[in-house]
Amino acid sequence: MSAARAALYLRLSKEDGDRDGASQSIRNQRDFLLDYCGKNSLPVVEIYADDGYTGTNFAGVR
């Protein structure tokens, strides 16, 4: 059996609105998930971030 790996998906929180640069929620998610993966020996192989897109405005983006 191969060892578990992690890919992180970070998405803008609607509370952040349309801020310039990386949002606070993106930074918080990244920090939390990297910490979790580190504590649980999960190597992170990729990080995906939809900074600037919320669940309400990403229709048609993909």
N, CA, C and O atoms as a CHARMM CRD file, in Angstrom:
* protein
*
  248
    1    1 MET  N      0.85600  -1.18400   0.00000 PROA 1      0.00000
    2    1 MET  CA     0.00000   0.00000   0.00000 PROA 1      0.00000
    3    1 MET  C      0.89900   1.24300   0.00000 PROA 1      0.00000
    4    1 MET  O      1.91100   1.28400   0.69900 PROA 1      0.00000
    5    2 SER  N      0.52600   2.23500  -0.77500 PROA 2      0.00000
    6    2 SER  CA     1.31700   3.45700  -0.83300 PROA 2      0.00000
    7    2 SER  C      0.92000   4.39900   0.30900 PROA 2      0.00000
    8    2 SER  O     -0.19900   4.34400   0.82000 PROA 2      0.00000
    9    3 ALA  N      1.84800   5.24600   0.68800 PROA 3      0.00000
   10    3 ALA  CA     1.62500   6.18800   1.78600 PROA 3      0.00000
   11    3 ALA  C      0.62800   7.26800   1.37500 PROA 3      0.00000
   12    3 ALA  O      0.55600   7.65300   0.20800 PROA 3      0.00000
   13    4 ALA  N     -0.12700   7.74500   2.33900 PROA 4      0.00000
   14    4 ALA  CA    -1.10800   8.80900   2.08700 PROA 4      0.00000
   15    4 ALA  C     -0.38600  10.11700   1.77100 PROA 4      0.00000
   16    4 ALA  O      0.67900  10.40700   2.31500 PROA 4      0.00000
   17    5 ARG  N     -0.98700  10.88700   0.89000 PROA 5      0.00000
   18    5 ARG  CA    -0.49900  12.22400   0.53700 PROA 5      0.00000
   19    5 ARG  C     -1.69000  13.16400   0.56300 PROA 5      0.00000
   20    5 ARG  O     -2.83800  12.71800   0.58400 PROA 5      0.00000
   21    6 ALA  N     -1.42000  14.46600   0.56300 PROA 6      0.00000
   22    6 ALA  CA    -2.51400  15.43600   0.61700 PROA 6      0.00000
   23    6 ALA  C     -2.36600  16.48600  -0.47500 PROA 6      0.00000
   24    6 ALA  O     -1.26100  16.90400  -0.82000 PROA 6      0.00000
   25    7 ALA  N     -3.50500  16.89700  -1.00700 PROA 7      0.00000
   26    7 ALA  CA    -3.59800  18.06800  -1.88200 PROA 7      0.00000
   27    7 ALA  C     -4.55300  19.01900  -1.17800 PROA 7      0.00000
   28    7 ALA  O     -5.63000  18.61000  -0.74600 PROA 7      0.00000
   29    8 LEU  N     -4.17300  20.27100  -1.06100 PROA 8      0.00000
   30    8 LEU  CA    -4.98300  21.24500  -0.33600 PROA 8      0.00000
   31    8 LEU  C     -5.78100  22.09800  -1.31400 PROA 8      0.00000
   32    8 LEU  O     -5.27500  22.51100  -2.35800 PROA 8      0.00000
   33    9 TYR  N     -7.02300  22.35000  -0.96100 PROA 9      0.00000
   34    9 TYR  CA    -7.87400  23.23900  -1.75800 PROA 9      0.00000
   35    9 TYR  C     -8.31300  24.39000  -0.87200 PROA 9      0.00000
   36    9 TYR  O     -8.98000  24.17800   0.14000 PROA 9      0.00000
   37   10 LEU  N     -7.94600  25.59600  -1.24300 PROA 10     0.00000
   38   10 LEU  CA    -8.24000  26.79600  -0.46500 PROA 10     0.00000
   39   10 LEU  C     -9.20500  27.65800  -1.26100 PROA 10     0.00000
   40   10 LEU  O     -9.00900  27.88200  -2.45600 PROA 10     0.00000
   41   11 ARG  N    -10.24500  28.14000  -0.59600 PROA 11     0.00000
   42   11 ARG  CA   -11.23800  28.95700  -1.30200 PROA 11     0.00000
   43   11 ARG  C    -11.55200  30.20500  -0.48800 PROA 11     0.00000
   44   11 ARG  O    -11.61500  30.16100   0.74100 PROA 11     0.00000
   45   12 LEU  N    -11.74300  31.29500  -1.17700 PROA 12     0.00000
   46   12 LEU  CA   -12.06700  32.57500  -0.56400 PROA 12     0.00000
   47   12 LEU  C    -13.35600  32.48200   0.23500 PROA 12     0.00000
   48   12 LEU  O    -14.33700  31.89200  -0.21900 PROA 12     0.00000
   49   13 SER  N    -13.35000  33.06400   1.41800 PROA 13     0.00000
   50   13 SER  CA   -14.56500  33.15000   2.22500 PROA 13     0.00000
   51   13 SER  C    -15.33900  34.38300   1.79900 PROA 13     0.00000
   52   13 SER  O    -14.74400  35.42300   1.51900 PROA 13     0.00000
   53   14 LYS  N    -16.66600  34.27800   1.74600 PROA 14     0.00000
   54   14 LYS  CA   -17.47000  35.43200   1.33900 PROA 14     0.00000
   55   14 LYS  C    -17.30800  36.59800   2.31000 PROA 14     0.00000
   56   14 LYS  O    -17.54800  37.74600   1.93400 PROA 14     0.00000
   57   15 GLU  N    -16.90600  36.32300   3.55400 PROA 15     0.00000
   58   15 GLU  CA   -16.68300  37.39300   4.52200 PROA 15     0.00000
   59   15 GLU  C    -15.50100  38.27300   4.14300 PROA 15     0.00000
   60   15 GLU  O    -15.41900  39.42400   4.57200 PROA 15     0.00000
   61   16 ASP  N    -14.57600  37.73200   3.33500 PROA 16     0.00000
   62   16 ASP  CA   -13.41700  38.50900   2.91000 PROA 16     0.00000
   63   16 ASP  C    -13.75600  39.49900   1.81000 PROA 16     0.00000
   64   16 ASP  O    -13.02800  40.47100   1.60600 PROA 16     0.00000
   65   17 GLY  N    -14.84000  39.26800   1.10400 PROA 17     0.00000
   66   17 GLY  CA   -15.22300  40.18400   0.03200 PROA 17     0.00000
   67   17 GLY  C    -14.21400  40.19300  -1.09100 PROA 17     0.00000
   68   17 GLY  O    -13.54300  39.19100  -1.33600 PROA 17     0.00000
   69   18 ASP  N    -14.10100  41.31200  -1.77100 PROA 18     0.00000
   70   18 ASP  CA   -13.19800  41.44500  -2.91500 PROA 18     0.00000
   71   18 ASP  C    -11.95300  42.22500  -2.52700 PROA 18     0.00000
   72   18 ASP  O    -11.76500  43.35800  -2.96900 PROA 18     0.00000
   73   19 ARG  N    -11.12000  41.63700  -1.72100 PROA 19     0.00000
   74   19 ARG  CA    -9.89200  42.30300  -1.28100 PROA 19     0.00000
   75   19 ARG  C     -8.77100  42.06000  -2.27300 PROA 19     0.00000
   76   19 ARG  O     -8.75400  41.05500  -2.98400 PROA 19     0.00000
   77   20 ASP  N     -7.84100  42.99200  -2.31000 PROA 20     0.00000
   78   20 ASP  CA    -6.66800  42.83100  -3.16900 PROA 20     0.00000
   79   20 ASP  C     -5.66100  41.91800  -2.47500 PROA 20     0.00000
   80   20 ASP  O     -5.57100  41.90600  -1.24700 PROA 20     0.00000
   81   21 GLY  N     -4.90600  41.15500  -3.26200 PROA 21     0.00000
   82   21 GLY  CA    -3.89400  40.26800  -2.70600 PROA 21     0.00000
   83   21 GLY  C     -4.52900  39.03600  -2.07500 PROA 21     0.00000
   84   21 GLY  O     -5.73800  38.82400  -2.16900 PROA 21     0.00000
   85   22 ALA  N     -3.69700  38.23500  -1.43300 PROA 22     0.00000
   86   22 ALA  CA    -4.19100  37.01200  -0.78500 PROA 22     0.00000
   87   22 ALA  C     -5.07600  37.37600   0.39800 PROA 22     0.00000
   88   22 ALA  O     -4.70300  38.19400   1.23900 PROA 22     0.00000
   89   23 SER  N     -6.23100  36.77200   0.45300 PROA 23     0.00000
   90   23 SER  CA    -7.16700  37.08000   1.52500 PROA 23     0.00000
   91   23 SER  C     -6.71400  36.45700   2.83600 PROA 23     0.00000
   92   23 SER  O     -5.91100  35.52500   2.85100 PROA 23     0.00000
   93   24 GLN  N     -7.23800  36.98300   3.93200 PROA 24     0.00000
   94   24 GLN  CA    -6.92500  36.43700   5.24300 PROA 24     0.00000
   95   24 GLN  C     -7.42800  35.00000   5.34500 PROA 24     0.00000
   96   24 GLN  O     -6.74800  34.15500   5.92800 PROA 24     0.00000
   97   25 SER  N     -8.60600  34.70400   4.79100 PROA 25     0.00000
   98   25 SER  CA    -9.12700  33.34100   4.89900 PROA 25     0.00000
   99   25 SER  C     -8.23400  32.35300   4.15000 PROA 25     0.00000
  100   25 SER  O     -8.04700  31.22600   4.60800 PROA 25     0.00000
  101   26 ILE  N     -7.68400  32.75600   3.01600 PROA 26     0.00000
  102   26 ILE  CA    -6.77500  31.88000   2.26700 PROA 26     0.00000
  103   26 ILE  C     -5.52400  31.60500   3.09600 PROA 26     0.00000
  104   26 ILE  O     -5.08100  30.46100   3.20000 PROA 26     0.00000
  105   27 ARG  N     -4.96200  32.64700   3.68100 PROA 27     0.00000
  106   27 ARG  CA    -3.77000  32.46400   4.53100 PROA 27     0.00000
  107   27 ARG  C     -4.09100  31.57200   5.72200 PROA 27     0.00000
  108   27 ARG  O     -3.31500  30.67500   6.05200 PROA 27     0.00000
  109   28 ASN  N     -5.22800  31.80900   6.37000 PROA 28     0.00000
  110   28 ASN  CA    -5.60900  31.00300   7.53000 PROA 28     0.00000
  111   28 ASN  C     -5.80100  29.54200   7.15400 PROA 28     0.00000
  112   28 ASN  O     -5.33400  28.64800   7.86100 PROA 28     0.00000
  113   29 GLN  N     -6.49100  29.29400   6.03400 PROA 29     0.00000
  114   29 GLN  CA    -6.70700  27.92000   5.58300 PROA 29     0.00000
  115   29 GLN  C     -5.37700  27.23500   5.29500 PROA 29     0.00000
  116   29 GLN  O     -5.14700  26.10200   5.71800 PROA 29     0.00000
  117   30 ARG  N     -4.50100  27.93400   4.57000 PROA 30     0.00000
  118   30 ARG  CA    -3.19700  27.35800   4.23300 PROA 30     0.00000
  119   30 ARG  C     -2.41700  27.01300   5.49900 PROA 30     0.00000
  120   30 ARG  O     -1.88000  25.91200   5.61700 PROA 30     0.00000
  121   31 ASP  N     -2.35200  27.95400   6.44900 PROA 31     0.00000
  122   31 ASP  CA    -1.61400  27.71900   7.69100 PROA 31     0.00000
  123   31 ASP  C     -2.19900  26.54700   8.47500 PROA 31     0.00000
  124   31 ASP  O     -1.45900  25.68500   8.94900 PROA 31     0.00000
  125   32 PHE  N     -3.53200  26.51300   8.61400 PROA 32     0.00000
  126   32 PHE  CA    -4.19600  25.45200   9.36000 PROA 32     0.00000
  127   32 PHE  C     -3.94200  24.09000   8.72700 PROA 32     0.00000
  128   32 PHE  O     -3.59300  23.13200   9.41700 PROA 32     0.00000
  129   33 LEU  N     -4.12100  24.00700   7.39700 PROA 33     0.00000
  130   33 LEU  CA    -3.97800  22.72700   6.72100 PROA 33     0.00000
  131   33 LEU  C     -2.52400  22.25000   6.65800 PROA 33     0.00000
  132   33 LEU  O     -2.26100  21.05500   6.79000 PROA 33     0.00000
  133   34 LEU  N     -1.58900  23.16600   6.45900 PROA 34     0.00000
  134   34 LEU  CA    -0.18200  22.77300   6.47700 PROA 34     0.00000
  135   34 LEU  C      0.22900  22.27800   7.85900 PROA 34     0.00000
  136   34 LEU  O      0.98800  21.31600   7.97800 PROA 34     0.00000
  137   35 ASP  N     -0.27300  22.93700   8.90700 PROA 35     0.00000
  138   35 ASP  CA    -0.00100  22.50300  10.27400 PROA 35     0.00000
  139   35 ASP  C     -0.58100  21.11300  10.51000 PROA 35     0.00000
  140   35 ASP  O      0.09100  20.24300  11.06200 PROA 35     0.00000
  141   36 TYR  N     -1.83200  20.90500  10.09100 PROA 36     0.00000
  142   36 TYR  CA    -2.48800  19.60800  10.25100 PROA 36     0.00000
  143   36 TYR  C     -1.70100  18.50800   9.53200 PROA 36     0.00000
  144   36 TYR  O     -1.44000  17.44700  10.09900 PROA 36     0.00000
  145   37 CYS  N     -1.33300  18.77200   8.29300 PROA 37     0.00000
  146   37 CYS  CA    -0.60100  17.77700   7.51600 PROA 37     0.00000
  147   37 CYS  C      0.75500  17.47500   8.14700 PROA 37     0.00000
  148   37 CYS  O      1.18300  16.32200   8.18800 PROA 37     0.00000
  149   38 GLY  N      1.42500  18.50800   8.63500 PROA 38     0.00000
  150   38 GLY  CA     2.70900  18.30900   9.30000 PROA 38     0.00000
  151   38 GLY  C      2.57800  17.44800  10.54800 PROA 38     0.00000
  152   38 GLY  O      3.39200  16.55300  10.77700 PROA 38     0.00000
  153   39 LYS  N      1.56800  17.71200  11.34700 PROA 39     0.00000
  154   39 LYS  CA     1.35500  16.95400  12.58500 PROA 39     0.00000
  155   39 LYS  C      0.91700  15.52000  12.31200 PROA 39     0.00000
  156   39 LYS  O      1.08400  14.65000  13.16600 PROA 39     0.00000
  157   40 ASN  N      0.36300  15.26800  11.14100 PROA 40     0.00000
  158   40 ASN  CA    -0.13900  13.93300  10.80700 PROA 40     0.00000
  159   40 ASN  C      0.69100  13.23400   9.73400 PROA 40     0.00000
  160   40 ASN  O      0.23500  12.26700   9.12300 PROA 40     0.00000
  161   41 SER  N      1.90500  13.72300   9.50600 PROA 41     0.00000
  162   41 SER  CA     2.85000  13.11900   8.55900 PROA 41     0.00000
  163   41 SER  C      2.24900  12.91000   7.17000 PROA 41     0.00000
  164   41 SER  O      2.45800  11.87500   6.53700 PROA 41     0.00000
  165   42 LEU  N      1.50500  13.90800   6.71300 PROA 42     0.00000
  166   42 LEU  CA     0.92200  13.86800   5.36900 PROA 42     0.00000
  167   42 LEU  C      1.69000  14.82600   4.47000 PROA 42     0.00000
  168   42 LEU  O      1.57200  16.04100   4.62900 PROA 42     0.00000
  169   43 PRO  N      2.46900  14.31000   3.53600 PROA 43     0.00000
  170   43 PRO  CA     3.17100  15.21500   2.62800 PROA 43     0.00000
  171   43 PRO  C      2.16800  15.92100   1.70500 PROA 43     0.00000
  172   43 PRO  O      1.26900  15.29100   1.14800 PROA 43     0.00000
  173   44 VAL  N      2.34000  17.22400   1.55700 PROA 44     0.00000
  174   44 VAL  CA     1.47300  18.02100   0.68500 PROA 44     0.00000
  175   44 VAL  C      2.09300  18.01700  -0.70700 PROA 44     0.00000
  176   44 VAL  O      3.21500  18.48600  -0.90300 PROA 44     0.00000
  177   45 VAL  N      1.34900  17.48300  -1.66700 PROA 45     0.00000
  178   45 VAL  CA     1.87500  17.36700  -3.03000 PROA 45     0.00000
  179   45 VAL  C      1.42600  18.51400  -3.93400 PROA 45     0.00000
  180   45 VAL  O      2.05200  18.78500  -4.95900 PROA 45     0.00000
  181   46 GLU  N      0.34300  19.18300  -3.55200 PROA 46     0.00000
  182   46 GLU  CA    -0.15100  20.30500  -4.36400 PROA 46     0.00000
  183   46 GLU  C     -1.06600  21.17000  -3.50700 PROA 46     0.00000
  184   46 GLU  O     -1.75900  20.68100  -2.61600 PROA 46     0.00000
  185   47 ILE  N     -1.04900  22.47000  -3.80200 PROA 47     0.00000
  186   47 ILE  CA    -1.96400  23.40600  -3.15300 PROA 47     0.00000
  187   47 ILE  C     -2.71700  24.14900  -4.24500 PROA 47     0.00000
  188   47 ILE  O     -2.11800  24.78800  -5.10900 PROA 47     0.00000
  189   48 TYR  N     -4.03700  24.05400  -4.19200 PROA 48     0.00000
  190   48 TYR  CA    -4.91100  24.74400  -5.14000 PROA 48     0.00000
  191   48 TYR  C     -5.61200  25.87000  -4.39800 PROA 48     0.00000
  192   48 TYR  O     -6.12900  25.65300  -3.30200 PROA 48     0.00000
  193   49 ALA  N     -5.63900  27.05800  -4.96400 PROA 49     0.00000
  194   49 ALA  CA    -6.28300  28.19400  -4.30500 PROA 49     0.00000
  195   49 ALA  C     -7.15100  28.95600  -5.29600 PROA 49     0.00000
  196   49 ALA  O     -6.69300  29.35200  -6.36900 PROA 49     0.00000
  197   50 ASP  N     -8.40100  29.15300  -4.92200 PROA 50     0.00000
  198   50 ASP  CA    -9.32800  29.97600  -5.70400 PROA 50     0.00000
  199   50 ASP  C     -9.50900  31.30200  -4.98100 PROA 50     0.00000
  200   50 ASP  O    -10.61800  31.64400  -4.56800 PROA 50     0.00000
  201   51 ASP  N     -8.42400  32.04500  -4.82800 PROA 51     0.00000
  202   51 ASP  CA    -8.49000  33.33600  -4.15800 PROA 51     0.00000
  203   51 ASP  C     -9.15600  34.32800  -5.10500 PROA 51     0.00000
  204   51 ASP  O     -8.69400  34.53800  -6.22700 PROA 51     0.00000
  205   52 GLY  N    -10.21700  34.91900  -4.65200 PROA 52     0.00000
  206   52 GLY  CA   -10.95900  35.84000  -5.49300 PROA 52     0.00000
  207   52 GLY  C    -12.28000  35.25700  -5.94100 PROA 52     0.00000
  208   52 GLY  O    -13.12600  35.97000  -6.48000 PROA 52     0.00000
  209   53 TYR  N    -12.46500  33.95900  -5.72400 PROA 53     0.00000
  210   53 TYR  CA   -13.71700  33.30100  -6.09600 PROA 53     0.00000
  211   53 TYR  C    -14.37200  32.69400  -4.85800 PROA 53     0.00000
  212   53 TYR  O    -13.71900  31.98500  -4.09200 PROA 53     0.00000
  213   54 THR  N    -15.63100  32.96500  -4.66600 PROA 54     0.00000
  214   54 THR  CA   -16.38900  32.37200  -3.57600 PROA 54     0.00000
  215   54 THR  C    -17.32500  31.32400  -4.15000 PROA 54     0.00000
  216   54 THR  O    -17.37700  31.12700  -5.36400 PROA 54     0.00000
  217   55 GLY  N    -18.06000  30.65600  -3.28000 PROA 55     0.00000
  218   55 GLY  CA   -19.04300  29.69300  -3.74300 PROA 55     0.00000
  219   55 GLY  C    -20.17100  30.32900  -4.51100 PROA 55     0.00000
  220   55 GLY  O    -20.93000  29.63800  -5.19100 PROA 55     0.00000
  221   56 THR  N    -20.29300  31.63900  -4.41100 PROA 56     0.00000
  222   56 THR  CA   -21.40400  32.32600  -5.09900 PROA 56     0.00000
  223   56 THR  C    -20.98800  33.00900  -6.40000 PROA 56     0.00000
  224   56 THR  O    -21.85300  33.43900  -7.16400 PROA 56     0.00000
  225   57 ASN  N    -19.67900  33.12100  -6.67400 PROA 57     0.00000
  226   57 ASN  CA   -19.28400  33.84000  -7.89300 PROA 57     0.00000
  227   57 ASN  C    -18.35600  33.04800  -8.81500 PROA 57     0.00000
  228   57 ASN  O    -17.77400  33.63700  -9.72500 PROA 57     0.00000
  229   58 PHE  N    -18.19400  31.73900  -8.61600 PROA 58     0.00000
  230   58 PHE  CA   -17.27600  31.00200  -9.47500 PROA 58     0.00000
  231   58 PHE  C    -17.94100  30.27400 -10.63000 PROA 58     0.00000
  232   58 PHE  O    -17.26100  29.61600 -11.41700 PROA 58     0.00000
  233   59 ALA  N    -19.24100  30.37900 -10.74400 PROA 59     0.00000
  234   59 ALA  CA   -19.94900  29.71400 -11.85100 PROA 59     0.00000
  235   59 ALA  C    -19.37500  30.16800 -13.18200 PROA 59     0.00000
  236   59 ALA  O    -19.24000  31.36600 -13.42900 PROA 59     0.00000
  237   60 GLY  N    -19.04400  29.23600 -14.01900 PROA 60     0.00000
  238   60 GLY  CA   -18.50300  29.55600 -15.33300 PROA 60     0.00000
  239   60 GLY  C    -17.00900  29.77300 -15.35800 PROA 60     0.00000
  240   60 GLY  O    -16.43900  29.95300 -16.43400 PROA 60     0.00000
  241   61 VAL  N    -16.34200  29.76100 -14.19300 PROA 61     0.00000
  242   61 VAL  CA   -14.90200  29.98000 -14.14100 PROA 61     0.00000
  243   61 VAL  C    -14.16300  28.73600 -14.61800 PROA 61     0.00000
  244   61 VAL  O    -13.14000  28.83900 -15.29400 PROA 61     0.00000
  245   62 ARG  N    -14.67200  27.57900 -14.27200 PROA 62     0.00000
  246   62 ARG  CA   -13.96600  26.32400 -14.58400 PROA 62     0.00000
  247   62 ARG  C    -14.36000  25.83200 -15.93900 PROA 62     0.00000
  248   62 ARG  O    -13.87500  24.79200 -16.38300 PROA 62     0.00000
